[in-house]
Amino acid sequence: MKKQQGTDGVVVIKKYANRRLYNTESSSYITLEHLAAMTREGREFKVVDAKSDEDITHNVLTQIIMEEESRGQTMLPVNFLRQLIALYGDSMQAMVPDYLEASMDSFRRNQSQFKSAVEGAFAGSPFAEIAKRNMEMFEAAAQAFKPATPAAPAPGAAGKDGEIAALKAELARLRDKVDKLGD
């Protein structure tokens, strides 16, 4: 089979009747977990039905969300889901996708601006190293809220365990300082 990539750099994924997904860029079968990882990496892809060539990207992305939600670390509160379902068939339904997309874009921008502000706030001052360590701890905490991607342990995994232990120790030390300030 020849490699297929959209004219705009979008990777074409074919979904067969047996529910298997075929990445035309790498010429290999992949799983929904692979597509989730590609999404997290910012890779653009389009899923098409292998027989009809119909674009089924929306359905597959929804399926990925369903699987992520079923793993126990839910991101979509029940009340939000109920409100979303209630909007189907409502006169406002057409506006919801654009609103949700704009809200997520705003959330990501705010997240990025917060990170830049914290990094730049102490640049060139004696607090720069403390701010850097705090930002590393903030990023580690943010990572804890992201769904885990299945991956083989990196060769330097022992080093990462050491970094995590150091961050935990630093966090405990900072908590002690805060507790002493409160007394």
ZAFIVO-539276 format. One line per 10 residues: number of its first residue (from 1); their letters; for each residue x, y, z of N, C-alpha, C, CB. Coordinates in Angstrom, 2 decimals, padded with zeros to 5 digits. Atoms other than C-alpha are relative to their C-alpha. Glycine has a CB too. Example, Ala and Ser with C-alpha at 12.3 -4.5 7.8 and 13.67 -1.06 7.14 Angstrom:
1> as> 000.89 -001.19 000.00 012.30 -004.50 007.80 000.90 001.20 000.00 -000.99 000.03 001.25  -000.82 -001.19 -000.06 013.67 -001.06 007.14 -000.77 001.09 000.73 000.41 000.46 -001.42
***
This chain:
1> mkkqqgtdgv> 000.84 -001.19 000.00 000.00 000.00 000.00 000.88 001.24 000.00 -000.95 000.00 001.21  -000.80 -001.21 000.01 001.23 003.47 -000.66 -000.33 000.86 001.22 -000.24 000.80 -001.29  000.19 -000.88 -001.15 001.70 005.99 002.14 -000.94 001.12 -000.40 001.34 000.55 000.52  000.97 -001.03 000.29 -001.08 008.50 002.40 000.06 001.06 001.07 -001.40 -000.57 -000.10  000.05 -001.12 -000.91 -000.96 011.91 003.95 -000.75 001.08 -000.72 001.44 000.47 000.46  000.79 -001.06 000.61 -003.38 014.71 003.35 000.90 001.11 -000.51 -001.01 000.57 001.00  -000.79 -001.09 000.57 -002.22 017.72 001.39 000.41 001.02 001.05 -000.78 000.68 -001.09  -000.33 -000.97 -001.04 -002.19 019.74 004.60 000.76 -000.65 001.15 -001.27 000.65 000.53  -000.79 000.66 -001.03 000.02 017.29 006.55 -000.81 -000.86 000.95 000.74 001.01 000.78  000.87 000.80 -000.85 -002.90 015.39 008.05 000.22 -001.48 -000.32 -001.50 000.40 -000.20
11> vvikkyanrr> -000.20 001.44 000.18 -002.21 011.69 008.59 -001.36 -000.66 -000.20 000.76 -000.62 001.22  001.25 000.71 000.28 -004.91 009.46 007.12 000.04 -001.36 000.70 -000.22 -000.17 -001.54  000.15 001.27 -000.69 -006.05 006.58 009.31 -001.23 -000.68 -000.59 -000.14 000.19 001.57  001.13 000.73 000.55 -008.26 003.93 007.73 -000.55 -000.96 001.05 000.41 -000.77 -001.29  000.64 000.92 -000.93 -010.77 002.05 009.86 -000.73 -001.05 -000.81 -000.98 000.76 000.97  000.59 001.12 000.72 -011.74 -001.36 008.59 -001.21 -000.55 000.73 001.03 -001.10 -000.22  001.23 000.58 -000.56 -014.95 -003.31 009.19 000.28 -000.82 001.26 -000.69 -000.87 -001.05  -000.36 000.79 -001.19 -013.13 -005.49 011.72 000.47 000.91 001.15 001.11 -001.01 -000.35  -000.30 -001.04 -000.99 -012.56 -002.25 013.73 001.49 000.27 000.15 -000.56 -000.40 001.33  -001.44 -000.27 -000.05 -008.82 -002.25 013.05 000.29 001.34 -000.66 000.81 -001.13 -000.69
21> lyntesssyi> -000.41 -001.31 000.50 -007.14 001.09 012.45 001.35 -000.13 -000.69 000.06 001.06 001.16  -001.23 000.11 000.78 -004.45 001.41 009.78 000.56 001.39 -000.26 -000.26 -000.75 -001.33  -000.67 -001.28 000.21 -002.01 004.32 009.80 000.69 -000.05 -001.35 001.04 000.31 001.16  -000.56 000.03 001.35 -001.25 005.04 006.15 001.36 000.67 -000.08 -000.96 000.67 -000.98  -001.32 -000.65 -000.01 001.78 007.17 007.08 001.08 -001.00 000.38 000.01 001.21 000.98  -001.01 000.95 -000.47 003.61 004.42 008.98 -000.22 -001.40 -000.56 -000.01 -000.05 001.52  000.36 001.31 000.57 001.96 001.53 007.09 -000.07 -001.07 001.08 001.02 -000.40 -001.07  000.13 000.95 -001.11 001.02 -000.17 010.35 -001.37 000.13 000.65 001.11 000.21 001.04  001.24 -000.03 -000.75 -002.00 -001.10 012.38 000.27 000.66 001.35 -000.60 -001.43 000.17  -000.16 -000.70 -001.27 -002.53 001.05 015.45 -001.26 -000.19 000.85 000.27 001.51 -000.24
31> tlehlaamtr> 001.13 000.10 -000.92 -004.87 001.26 018.43 -000.54 001.39 000.31 000.42 -000.73 001.31  000.55 -001.28 -000.44 -007.07 003.95 019.91 001.00 000.72 000.91 -001.34 -000.22 000.75  -001.01 -000.61 -000.87 -004.29 004.52 022.47 001.04 000.75 -000.82 000.69 -001.07 000.85  -000.93 -000.69 000.89 -001.96 005.41 019.59 -000.60 001.33 -000.48 000.36 -000.89 -001.21  000.66 -001.23 000.45 -004.50 007.94 018.31 -000.08 001.02 001.14 -001.42 -000.31 -000.52  000.03 -000.91 -001.15 -004.85 009.40 021.82 001.38 000.63 000.19 -000.44 -000.75 001.29  -001.36 -000.52 -000.13 -001.07 009.76 022.01 000.30 001.01 -001.12 001.04 -001.15 -000.04  -000.20 -000.94 001.10 -000.99 011.41 018.57 -000.71 001.32 000.29 -000.51 -000.61 -001.33  000.75 -001.20 -000.33 -003.64 013.85 019.76 000.75 000.83 001.04 -001.41 -000.37 000.53  -000.75 -000.71 -001.05 -001.64 014.72 022.88 001.26 000.65 -000.56 000.37 -000.96 001.14
41> egrefkvvda> -001.21 -000.54 000.63 001.42 015.29 020.67 -000.31 001.11 -000.98 000.75 -001.12 -000.71  000.38 -001.05 000.94 -000.56 017.68 018.49 000.03 -000.44 -001.45 000.91 001.18 000.18  000.01 000.52 001.37 -000.44 015.42 015.41 -001.41 000.06 -000.56 000.55 -001.44 -000.07  001.30 -000.07 000.66 -003.30 016.03 013.01 -000.23 -001.31 -000.75 -000.09 001.22 -000.96  000.34 001.20 000.74 -005.07 012.97 011.66 -001.48 000.05 -000.36 000.33 -001.27 000.82  001.38 000.13 000.48 -008.25 012.08 009.83 -000.27 -001.50 -000.10 -000.22 000.74 -001.39  000.36 001.42 000.06 -009.98 008.72 010.30 -001.11 -000.15 -001.04 -000.46 -000.54 001.41  000.99 000.24 001.04 -011.86 007.43 007.27 -000.39 -001.47 -000.01 000.54 000.42 -001.39  000.48 001.37 000.17 -013.98 004.34 006.76 000.69 -000.55 -001.23 -001.57 -000.06 -000.13  -000.78 000.57 001.09 -011.85 002.07 004.57 -000.86 -000.35 -001.21 000.74 -001.23 000.47
51> ksdedithnv> 000.86 000.42 001.11 -014.82 000.93 002.49 -000.66 001.20 -000.69 -001.08 -000.95 000.51  000.76 -001.11 000.59 -016.83 004.14 001.98 000.80 001.29 -000.12 -001.24 000.26 000.83  -000.83 -001.20 -000.03 -014.04 006.71 002.53 -000.67 001.16 000.75 000.34 000.42 -001.42  000.70 -001.00 -000.79 -016.44 008.56 004.87 000.88 000.44 001.17 -001.37 -000.55 000.50  -000.77 -000.53 -001.12 -014.76 010.82 007.45 -000.72 -000.36 001.31 000.17 001.56 -000.13  000.59 000.43 -001.27 -015.43 009.22 010.86 000.86 000.44 001.19 -000.20 -001.52 000.01  -000.90 -000.50 -001.05 -012.87 011.21 012.88 -000.77 000.34 001.27 000.76 001.23 -000.49  000.80 -000.41 -001.15 -015.57 012.65 015.17 -000.39 -001.21 000.85 -001.25 000.77 -000.45  000.43 001.21 -000.70 -016.88 009.20 016.07 001.17 -000.66 000.74 -000.63 -000.99 -000.98  -001.16 000.66 -000.60 -013.40 007.82 016.78 000.52 000.83 001.18 001.11 -000.20 -001.05
61> ltqiimeees> -000.43 -000.85 -001.11 -012.41 010.81 018.94 -000.96 -000.13 001.18 000.10 001.48 -000.44  001.00 000.20 -001.06 -015.66 010.39 020.89 000.24 -001.34 000.68 -001.44 000.08 -000.57  -000.29 001.33 -000.56 -014.80 006.71 021.35 001.23 000.06 000.92 000.23 -001.03 -001.14  -001.20 -000.15 -000.83 -011.35 007.68 022.71 -000.38 000.66 001.34 001.09 000.85 -000.74  000.44 -000.67 -001.23 -013.02 010.04 025.22 -000.75 -000.99 000.88 -000.90 001.22 -000.34  000.76 000.99 -000.77 -015.41 007.27 026.27 000.94 -000.97 000.71 -000.97 -000.77 -000.91  -000.94 000.93 -000.61 -012.50 004.90 026.89 000.80 000.67 001.12 000.95 -000.56 -001.06  -000.73 -000.73 -001.04 -010.54 007.54 028.82 -000.88 000.19 001.23 000.49 001.36 -000.53  000.92 -000.24 -001.10 -013.59 008.33 030.94 -000.28 -001.29 000.78 -001.31 000.59 -000.52  000.31 001.27 -000.67 -014.18 004.63 031.70 001.16 -000.53 000.83 -000.39 -001.04 -001.04
71> rgqtmlpvnf> -001.18 000.47 -000.74 -010.67 004.25 033.13 000.04 000.53 001.43 001.27 000.40 -000.72  000.09 -000.43 -001.39 -011.72 006.00 036.33 000.40 001.44 000.26 000.83 -000.86 000.82  -000.39 -001.39 -000.17 -010.08 009.41 035.94 -000.86 000.86 -000.92 001.53 000.21 -000.30  000.92 -000.74 000.86 -013.07 011.27 034.63 000.34 001.48 -000.02 -001.44 -000.21 000.48  -000.22 -001.42 000.16 -012.72 014.78 033.30 -001.32 000.72 -000.24 000.97 000.26 -001.16  001.29 -000.60 000.32 -016.34 015.37 032.31 -000.99 -000.30 001.13 -000.53 -000.53 -001.35  000.94 000.22 -001.10 -018.61 015.87 035.34 -001.38 -000.41 -000.50 -000.11 001.26 000.86  001.34 000.49 000.37 -022.04 014.19 035.28 -000.92 001.17 -000.33 -000.60 -000.85 001.13  000.87 -001.14 000.25 -023.79 017.56 035.49 000.28 000.63 -001.36 000.17 001.04 001.11  -000.37 -000.53 001.31 -021.86 018.83 032.46 -000.55 -000.88 -001.12 001.53 000.11 -000.13
81> lrqlialygd> 000.50 000.92 001.02 -022.77 015.70 030.48 -001.52 000.13 -000.15 000.37 -001.46 000.36  001.46 -000.17 000.07 -026.45 016.13 031.38 -000.37 001.29 -000.72 -000.60 000.01 001.42  000.28 -001.27 000.66 -026.38 019.76 030.30 000.28 -000.09 -001.50 000.83 001.13 000.63  -000.36 000.17 001.40 -024.67 018.81 027.06 -001.07 -000.79 -000.74 001.36 -000.70 -000.13  001.05 000.82 000.62 -027.25 016.10 026.30 -001.28 000.82 -000.16 -000.28 -001.26 000.85  001.22 -000.81 000.06 -030.06 018.54 027.09 000.04 001.00 -001.15 -000.21 000.74 001.32  -000.12 -000.97 001.08 -028.71 020.90 024.41 -000.26 -000.61 -001.38 001.37 000.63 000.02  000.30 000.63 001.29 -029.20 018.32 021.63 -001.45 000.28 -000.34 000.29 -001.54 000.04  001.36 -000.31 000.45 -032.24 019.41 019.63 -000.47 001.38 000.44 -000.95 -001.03 000.52  000.33 -001.35 -000.46 -032.28 022.80 021.39 000.37 001.00 -001.09 000.72 000.34 001.33
91> smqamvpdyl> -000.29 -001.02 001.01 -032.24 025.98 019.31 001.43 000.50 000.11 -000.98 001.17 000.13  -001.37 -000.46 -000.20 -028.79 026.75 020.76 001.04 -001.05 -000.40 000.21 000.38 001.45  -000.91 001.10 000.31 -027.28 023.43 019.64 001.08 000.41 -000.99 -000.78 -001.18 -000.55  -000.96 -000.38 001.04 -025.57 024.97 016.61 001.12 000.87 000.56 -000.71 000.72 -001.13  -001.00 -000.90 -000.56 -023.70 027.44 018.81 000.95 -000.71 000.96 -000.68 001.16 000.72  -000.77 000.68 -001.03 -022.38 024.92 021.34 001.39 -000.42 -000.47 -000.75 -001.22 000.47  -001.35 000.42 000.40 -019.45 023.45 019.31 000.99 001.17 -000.06 -000.06 -000.69 -001.36  -000.89 -001.16 000.08 -017.98 026.89 018.58 000.31 000.55 001.38 -000.62 001.10 -000.88  -000.20 -000.49 -001.36 -018.48 027.95 022.19 000.98 -000.89 000.77 -001.34 000.08 000.75  -000.89 000.92 -000.71 -016.79 024.83 023.58 001.42 000.08 -000.54 -000.52 -001.44 -000.11
101> easmdsfrrn> -001.32 -000.11 000.60 -013.92 025.14 021.13 000.70 001.28 000.45 -000.10 -000.04 -001.54  -000.57 -001.28 -000.45 -013.38 028.82 022.03 000.37 -000.07 001.48 -001.00 001.15 -000.24  -000.29 000.14 -001.44 -013.54 027.95 025.74 001.28 -000.80 000.22 -001.18 -000.67 000.72  -001.21 000.81 -000.14 -010.87 025.24 025.37 001.22 000.76 -000.48 -000.14 -001.31 -000.78  -001.12 -000.82 000.48 -008.66 027.57 023.31 000.40 001.02 001.05 -000.36 000.70 -001.33  -000.26 -000.98 -001.05 -008.99 030.20 026.02 000.67 -000.66 001.20 -001.31 000.68 000.43  -000.60 000.73 -001.12 -008.19 027.64 028.72 001.47 -000.28 -000.28 -000.76 -001.32 000.25  -001.39 000.29 000.35 -005.02 026.58 026.90 000.86 001.25 -000.02 000.07 -000.69 -001.37  -000.73 -001.27 000.02 -003.95 030.21 026.32 000.29 000.46 001.43 -000.79 001.09 -000.78  -000.18 -000.42 -001.39 -004.49 031.03 030.00 001.05 -000.87 000.69 -001.33 -000.06 000.76
111> qsqfksaveg> -000.98 000.92 -000.59 -002.50 027.95 031.01 001.41 000.38 -000.45 -000.32 -001.47 -000.40  -001.29 -000.37 000.56 000.35 028.99 028.72 000.46 001.35 000.56 -000.07 000.05 -001.53  -000.34 -001.33 -000.52 000.24 032.64 029.89 000.40 -000.09 001.47 -001.19 000.98 -000.17  -000.34 000.17 -001.41 000.28 031.55 033.54 001.42 -000.52 000.14 -001.00 -000.95 000.69  -001.34 000.59 -000.05 003.37 029.44 032.93 001.05 001.06 -000.35 000.11 -001.20 -000.97  -000.94 -001.04 000.40 005.12 032.32 031.12 000.14 001.07 001.07 -000.44 000.63 -001.32  -000.03 -001.03 -001.04 004.18 034.81 033.84 000.81 -000.46 001.19 -001.42 000.35 000.43  -000.74 000.51 -001.15 005.54 032.60 036.60 001.48 -000.09 -000.33 -000.54 -001.37 000.44  -001.41 000.12 000.39 008.76 031.93 034.68 000.66 001.37 -000.09 000.12 -000.74 -001.34  -000.58 -001.33 000.19 009.27 035.62 033.86 -000.02 000.87 001.24 -000.72 000.69 -001.09
121> afagspfaei> 000.16 -000.85 -001.18 008.26 037.02 037.24 001.28 000.15 000.80 -001.09 -000.54 000.88  -001.19 -000.03 -000.84 011.51 036.14 038.95 001.30 -000.03 -000.78 -000.04 -001.15 000.96  -001.20 000.07 000.83 013.94 036.21 036.02 001.02 001.03 000.47 -000.35 000.22 -001.49  -001.08 -000.89 -000.38 017.28 037.69 037.04 000.02 000.37 001.48 -000.09 001.25 -000.81  000.01 -000.31 -001.44 016.41 037.81 040.75 000.49 -001.21 000.79 -001.42 000.43 000.47  -000.43 001.14 -000.81 017.60 035.65 043.64 -001.07 -001.08 000.13 000.41 000.46 001.38  001.09 000.96 -000.12 014.20 033.97 043.59 -000.18 -000.85 -001.27 -001.30 000.73 000.31  000.16 000.70 001.28 014.70 032.66 040.03 000.08 -001.51 000.17 001.07 000.47 -000.98  -000.16 001.45 -000.19 015.91 029.23 041.17 -001.20 -000.59 000.74 001.29 -000.31 000.77  001.18 000.47 -000.74 013.03 028.89 043.66 -001.20 -000.05 -000.93 -000.29 000.92 001.21
131> akrnmemfea> 001.12 -000.03 000.94 010.54 029.92 040.97 000.11 -001.14 -001.00 -000.06 001.36 -000.73  -000.19 001.10 000.96 012.06 027.40 038.57 -000.41 -001.33 000.63 001.48 -000.06 -000.46  000.36 001.25 -000.67 011.72 024.58 041.13 -001.51 -000.08 000.24 000.75 -000.13 001.33  001.45 -000.01 -000.21 008.17 025.64 041.95 -000.74 -000.30 -001.30 -000.46 001.36 000.55  000.64 000.25 001.29 007.28 025.62 038.25 000.14 -001.48 -000.36 000.63 000.89 -001.11  -000.18 001.43 000.27 008.75 022.12 037.92 -000.99 -000.82 000.81 001.45 -000.43 000.32  000.97 000.72 -000.84 006.59 020.97 040.83 -001.42 000.20 -000.53 000.09 000.47 001.46  001.32 -000.29 000.57 003.55 022.69 039.28 -000.23 -000.86 -001.23 -000.14 001.50 -000.36  000.13 000.81 001.21 004.20 020.91 035.97 -000.14 -001.48 000.36 001.22 000.20 -000.91  000.12 001.40 -000.43 004.65 017.57 037.78 -001.41 -000.26 000.52 001.05 -000.34 001.10
141> aaqafkpatp> 001.37 000.15 -000.51 001.33 018.13 039.55 -000.99 000.01 -001.16 -000.34 001.13 000.99  000.90 -000.05 001.16 -000.34 019.06 036.24 000.06 -001.31 -000.78 000.37 001.18 -000.93  -000.15 001.28 000.69 001.06 015.87 034.68 -000.80 -001.09 000.69 001.47 -000.40 -000.07  000.73 001.02 -000.75 -000.58 013.86 037.45 -001.47 -000.02 -000.39 000.14 000.23 001.50  001.40 -000.07 000.38 -003.97 015.05 036.19 -000.23 -000.42 -001.44 -000.51 001.39 000.21  000.15 000.43 001.39 -003.29 014.06 032.59 -000.12 -001.52 -000.02 001.20 000.47 -000.88  000.10 001.46 000.10 -004.33 010.54 031.57 001.34 -000.57 -000.42 -001.11 -000.42 -000.99  -001.27 000.64 000.30 -001.37 008.22 031.44 -000.05 -000.60 -001.38 000.35 -001.07 001.04  -000.10 000.65 001.29 -000.20 007.10 028.03 000.85 -001.24 000.18 000.61 000.95 -001.08  -000.78 001.21 -000.17 000.95 003.51 027.85 001.30 000.11 -000.79 -000.80 -001.24 -000.46
151> aapapgaagk> -001.29 -000.08 000.66 004.65 003.54 027.08 000.98 -000.88 000.76 000.51 001.46 -000.07  -001.04 000.79 -000.63 007.67 001.42 027.75 000.82 000.92 000.90 000.89 -000.72 -001.06  -000.79 -000.84 -000.88 009.75 002.66 030.67 001.28 000.45 -000.69 000.33 -000.74 001.29  -001.18 -000.56 000.63 012.54 004.93 029.52 001.24 -000.54 000.69 -000.02 001.55 000.06  -001.22 000.52 -000.61 016.13 003.84 030.09 000.40 000.79 001.25 001.14 000.03 -001.00  -000.34 -000.83 -001.14 016.56 006.74 032.53 -001.11 000.06 001.03 000.34 001.39 -000.44  001.14 -000.02 -000.92 013.47 005.78 034.56 000.45 000.11 001.44 -000.84 -001.26 -000.18  -000.49 -000.09 -001.37 015.54 005.37 037.72 000.34 001.44 000.33 001.24 -000.90 000.20  -000.30 -001.41 -000.21 016.70 008.97 037.30 -001.27 000.80 000.22 000.76 000.56 -001.19  001.28 -000.67 -000.16 013.10 010.09 036.98 -000.57 -000.26 001.38 -001.00 -000.45 -001.08
161> dgeiaalkae> 000.46 000.32 -001.36 012.24 008.27 040.22 000.73 000.88 001.01 000.22 -001.50 000.32  -000.79 -000.86 -000.88 015.04 010.21 041.88 -000.48 001.44 -000.05 001.47 -000.07 -000.38  000.52 -001.36 000.15 013.72 013.48 040.45 -001.33 000.14 000.73 -000.16 000.37 -001.48  001.31 -000.05 -000.66 010.22 012.67 041.71 000.19 000.02 001.51 -000.87 -001.21 -000.43  -000.25 000.03 -001.44 011.57 011.82 045.15 000.52 001.35 000.47 001.01 -001.12 000.35  -000.53 -001.31 -000.36 013.50 015.10 045.20 -001.10 001.05 000.02 001.12 000.43 -000.97  001.13 -000.95 000.04 010.39 017.04 044.18 -000.92 -000.19 001.18 -000.78 -000.16 -001.30  000.85 000.26 -001.16 008.37 015.33 046.90 000.66 000.54 001.27 -000.27 -001.51 000.14  -000.71 -000.50 -001.17 011.04 016.18 049.47 -000.06 001.52 000.04 001.47 -000.48 -000.01  000.07 -001.47 000.09 011.10 019.80 048.27 -001.40 000.48 000.36 000.38 000.48 -001.41
171> larlrdkvdk> 001.38 -000.36 -000.31 007.30 019.94 048.46 -000.25 -000.12 001.51 -000.98 -000.88 -000.79  000.16 000.19 -001.45 007.38 018.57 052.04 000.70 001.12 000.76 000.56 -001.38 000.44  -000.75 -001.08 -000.64 010.03 021.15 052.98 -000.77 001.32 -000.10 001.40 000.15 -000.64  000.77 -001.22 000.19 007.94 023.97 051.51 -001.27 000.00 000.85 -000.36 000.18 -001.48  001.19 000.10 -000.86 004.85 022.71 053.34 000.35 000.32 001.45 -000.63 -001.41 -000.09  -000.45 -000.29 -001.37 006.81 022.79 056.61 000.21 001.48 000.19 001.29 -000.76 000.31  -000.21 -001.44 -000.09 007.83 026.38 055.90 -001.32 000.75 000.09 000.81 000.50 -001.21  001.32 -000.64 -000.02 004.23 027.38 055.17 -000.68 -000.21 001.35 -000.89 -000.55 -001.14  000.60 000.29 -001.31 003.06 025.66 058.36 000.64 000.86 001.08 000.17 -001.49 000.34  -000.68 -000.83 -000.99 005.71 027.54 060.39 -000.40 001.45 -000.13 001.50 -000.14 -000.15
181> lgd> 000.44 -001.39 000.21 004.65 030.85 058.84 -001.39 000.21 000.55 000.02 000.35 -001.48  001.38 -000.09 -000.50 001.05 030.11 059.83 -000.08 000.03 001.51 -000.81 -001.16 -000.52  000.00 000.04 -001.48 002.01 029.62 063.50 000.26 001.33 000.63 001.03 -000.95 000.50
***
